[in-house]
Amino acid sequence: VLLVESGGGLVQTGGSLRLSCVTSGFTFGNYAIGWFRQAPGKEREGVSCISGRDGSTYYPDSDKGRFTRFTIARDNAENSVYLQMNILKAEDTAVYYCAAGFLGDILGSCQRDLYEFWGQGTQVTVSS
């Protein structure tokens, strides 16, 4: 199983970035793929997740409103998931990870503990 993130970088406040996660080694349609992030000194948190089967989107239980600037999408032909991030703020600075969780286990959740396979992460830095 392999998940490889790309697209991070340095961007100014108000700018945009599009992250990519290319996956391999498992049946994409049987898994959900999520984006998570970890800022310095903070716990890793969910951003948004998407079903590889039907494109349903899932958000962290209590934080859906925080990520309306972000849009998750999938491309089943490419076994890939993307995160479009707009109107970036300094507090979005973090390492962003993608992860895969079996649909039968995650049950529509975007909780990090339910996602089994992880990429190495890509750094996003938003300068103010």
Secondary structure, DSSP 8 states (H G I E B T S, - for coil): -EEEEE--EEEETT--EEEEEEEESS-GGGEEEEEEEE-TTS--EEEEEEETTT--EE--TTTGGGGTTEEEEEEGGGTEEEEEE-S--GGG-EEEEEEEEEHHHHTT---GGG--EE---EEEEEE-
